[in-house]
Amino acid sequence: QVQLVESGGGLVQAGGSLRLSCAAPGRTSSSYTMGWFRQAPGKERESVAAINWSGELTYYADSVKGRFTISRDGAKNTVYLQMNGLKPEDTAVYYCAAAFAFTAQGVGVRPPDYWGQGTQVTVSS
């Protein structure tokens, strides 16, 4: 079992920045693909960004390319999502996830094995 603990959400004005963190204590988590999904009110959960265990492969949704950056610190078992140029349409609950398949073109249909509790990101116009 892998526990994922998120932090860093909040309220920000359009054009601002936030950095989300997801800590995954435990040595086994270092080999997992990790990433971020989000769900806005009335919408389905969507993939936002993902990174493989080595950090060499990443994926970004078209809507966040050029604005968001995913990274991981293997020594700390932590993955980060740096969000710049935030827009009101980025408002959602952001969920950290681990252990799922993805390519640079997209995330696989099989759900991640592990989920965080979610953190709210609200972008005001």
matplotlib code that plots the C-alpha trace (Angstrom):
import matplotlib.pyplot as plt

x = [0.0, 1.3, 0.0, 0.0, -0.1, -0.8, -0.2, 0.1, -3.4, -5.1, -6.7, -4.7, -5.6, -5.5, -1.9, -0.5, 1.4, 1.1, 3.2, 1.6, 3.5, 2.8, 4.8, 4.8, 6.6, 8.1, 10.8, 8.5, 6.9, 10.2, 9.6, 6.1, 4.9, 3.3, 1.2, -1.7, -5.3, -8.0, -11.7, -13.8, -17.4, -19.7, -16.9, -15.1, -11.7, -8.9, -5.2, -3.0, 0.6, 2.6, 6.2, 7.9, 10.1, 13.3, 11.9, 12.9, 9.4, 6.7, 3.2, 1.1, -2.4, -2.7, -4.5, -1.5, 1.5, 3.9, 2.4, 2.7, 5.9, 6.0, 9.1, 10.1, 12.7, 13.5, 15.4, 12.3, 9.8, 8.0, 6.5, 5.8, 3.5, 4.6, 1.6, 2.3, 0.0, -3.0, -6.4, -9.9, -10.5, -7.7, -10.0, -10.5, -9.6, -6.2, -5.4, -2.0, -1.8, 0.7, 1.2, -0.5, 0.5, 1.2, 3.1, 4.1, 0.8, -1.5, -2.5, -3.8, -7.4, -6.6, -7.0, -4.0, -3.5, -3.1, -4.8, -4.2, -7.0, -7.1, -6.3, -8.4, -7.0, -9.1, -8.2, -10.1, -10.5]
y = [0.0, 3.5, 6.5, 9.8, 13.1, 16.2, 19.9, 23.3, 24.0, 27.3, 30.4, 32.5, 35.2, 34.5, 34.6, 33.5, 30.4, 27.5, 24.5, 21.2, 18.6, 14.9, 12.9, 9.2, 7.7, 4.3, 2.9, 1.0, 4.2, 5.3, 2.9, 4.0, 6.3, 9.3, 12.1, 14.6, 14.4, 17.0, 17.2, 20.4, 20.6, 18.8, 17.4, 14.1, 13.6, 14.2, 13.6, 16.7, 15.5, 12.4, 11.4, 8.0, 6.6, 7.9, 11.3, 10.8, 10.5, 13.0, 13.7, 16.9, 17.5, 19.9, 22.4, 22.8, 22.4, 25.3, 26.4, 23.4, 21.4, 18.1, 16.9, 14.4, 14.1, 10.4, 10.9, 12.4, 10.2, 13.4, 14.7, 18.3, 20.2, 23.7, 25.6, 29.0, 31.3, 29.9, 30.4, 30.3, 27.0, 25.4, 25.6, 22.0, 19.5, 18.1, 14.5, 12.9, 9.4, 6.6, 3.4, 3.8, 3.5, 6.4, 7.6, 11.0, 11.1, 10.2, 8.3, 4.7, 3.8, 1.6, 3.8, 4.4, 2.0, 4.7, 8.1, 11.1, 12.8, 15.8, 19.4, 22.3, 24.8, 27.9, 30.5, 33.8, 36.0]
z = [0.0, -0.9, 0.9, -1.0, 0.9, -1.1, -0.2, -1.8, -3.1, -2.4, -3.9, -6.5, -9.0, -12.7, -14.0, -10.6, -9.6, -7.2, -6.5, -5.5, -3.6, -3.2, -0.7, -0.9, 2.1, 1.7, -0.5, -2.8, -4.1, -5.8, -8.6, -9.5, -12.2, -10.5, -11.7, -11.2, -12.2, -11.6, -11.4, -11.7, -10.5, -12.9, -15.0, -15.2, -13.7, -16.2, -16.4, -16.1, -16.0, -15.3, -14.8, -14.8, -12.1, -13.5, -14.5, -18.1, -19.5, -18.9, -20.1, -20.1, -21.1, -24.0, -21.8, -19.4, -21.8, -21.4, -18.1, -15.8, -15.0, -13.2, -11.4, -8.8, -6.1, -5.7, -2.5, -0.9, -2.7, -3.6, -6.9, -7.6, -10.0, -10.7, -12.1, -13.7, -15.7, -13.9, -15.5, -14.0, -16.0, -14.0, -10.9, -9.7, -7.0, -7.9, -7.0, -6.9, -8.2, -8.5, -10.4, -13.8, -17.4, -19.7, -22.7, -23.8, -25.8, -23.0, -19.9, -20.2, -19.4, -16.4, -13.2, -11.0, -8.1, -5.6, -5.0, -2.7, -0.9, -3.2, -2.8, -4.0, -6.4, -7.1, -9.6, -9.5, -12.6]

ax = plt.figure().add_subplot(projection="3d")
ax.plot(x, y, z, "-o")
ax.set_aspect("equal")
plt.show()
